[in-house]
Amino acid sequence: AEAAKYGIKKKDIVIDALAMTVSSDPEGAKVTLETLRRLRDEIGVNTVLGVSNISFGLPNRPVINAAFYTMAMMNGLSAGIINPASEDMMRAWYAYHALMGLDENCSRYINRYSAVRAESVNTISEVKNGSEGMAGAGVGDGVSLSGKTGTTLAGVIEKGLKEDAHCITEQLVQAKAPLDIINEELIPALNRVGDGFEKGTVFLPQLLMSAEAAKSAFAVLKEKMDKSGEVQEKKGTVVIATVKGDIHDIGKNIVKVLLENYSFDVIDLGKDVPPEKIIDIVMEKNVRLVGLSALMTTTVVSMEETIRLLREKAPQCKVMVGGAVLNQEYADMIGADFYGKDAMQSVHYAQELFS
């Protein structure tokens, strides 16, 4: 209130919460964290803290500093006075922002720690420029708007730039056949990202961003094909489901997005799906491939039962399985035809089966 009299707004006020060393005051850290929290919640001002003071007089200080820094950020610290050359502190900063949703698609974290980045990246530069794009996904060969060197559809798909992919496709489709764009731009870009994912140079957020960018481009192409009567040939139909008793479907949904981007017709039955429902759809549509997902050990029994019924009722149908609780040994034990340790392996198996 006093500051307001002088025209000073809350957003312009920064208060030092004071970190007192825990070696001499065991309650010091808790008091500082409470101070940060109350300054944020009750007064609504920014805070600053000399973080490393907390560990004075203790051995292996970076460990204490990094842990306290994370706790301080969680409790409302606006700006920490830290050593940016300390890898422990920077790990804490990157991890905190990724975990709290402050790093969109974990881009800065991936840029910092992916295998294609040198560990000696300049830290301060990273903090300023870390959100510039996806690491490990370069602009691929493709058609630019001008036909010359520049931004390509394949390139923006690899970078996971959804809006750019939509805009570029809208312009490309005026001069090029949709099927040519799919075969020359979308599929090669997805293949490059998929290869990077399997090699460990591209990570799951990047894979999903690329898939979403490809979907955005494909939506434009599909609209054009619908108007012109042009038809994209589907490679085949795949039924996917999370088995009965299991309500987790993140992995299944990732597989669905990728299969659709690779021109498969996907029938998604959802989660907690009884074996009988899967059998009915497979027999009705004469489906050649089913993908089953399970994330709980207790639901592997349901997966095994589904496979057994498929063998009885639809022997022509192949079964691929995946999920955190599965491995190759489990997959063999329950009679699956293929175990996909990740989404891209499932796509490769489907491509081989329908080739």
PyMOL commands that set and color helices and strands:
alter all, ss='L'
color gray80, all
select helices_A, chain A and resi 2-5+10-12+28-43+51-55+61-74+87-99+104-113+123-129+153-159+162-172+178-199+204-228+250-261+275-285+297-313+328-333+343-354
alter helices_A, ss='H'
color red, helices_A
select strands_A, chain A and resi 14-16+46-50+79-81+237-242+265-268+289-293+318-322+338-339
alter strands_A, ss='S'
color yellow, strands_A
deselect
rebuild
show_as cartoon
